[in-house]
């Protein structure tokens, strides 16, 4: 899921840059401003007589894609957070019962296996 979110985030960044460029290419209403400074006049020769129509349509479509991707990424992060909190991680935790320790015949008993004086049976005194 996180790989898909990373790919969608990369596509969102590309769409954001495209949206910025398309908005800056448009002519301002008074034929000045950033559109003219960054090549607004050049877009007329590129797109023909319907420059305003093409750029407006590109702005609308890219803004719809931008908001749809933003919503999809947001919902993906919520889904991932809720399922990670419930599951506790990527792999499930499996409880394994403890096995009794077996002693090899050639080894001395470990100190943990020896009975403590409080639990050792009392020996009768002669």
GIDAHU-V319004 format. One line per field, one symbol per residue. psi: psi as a letter, one per 30 degrees, with the letter a starting at -180 (. if undefined). burial: 1 if it has 16 or more other ideal C-beta (glycine too) atoms within 10 Angstrom, else 0. A space follows every 10 residues. Layout:
psi->???
burial->???
//
This chain:
psi->efeeeeeeee eeeeeeeeee eeefflklfg haaeeeegge effefefafh eeeeeeeeee eeeeeeeeee eeeeeeeeee eefeeefgae kkkkkkkkkk kkkkffklkl fffkklfffk kkkkk.
burial->0000000000 0100100010 0100111000 0000100001 0010000000 1001100110 0100010010 0010010000 0000000000 0000000000 0000000000 0000000000 000000
//
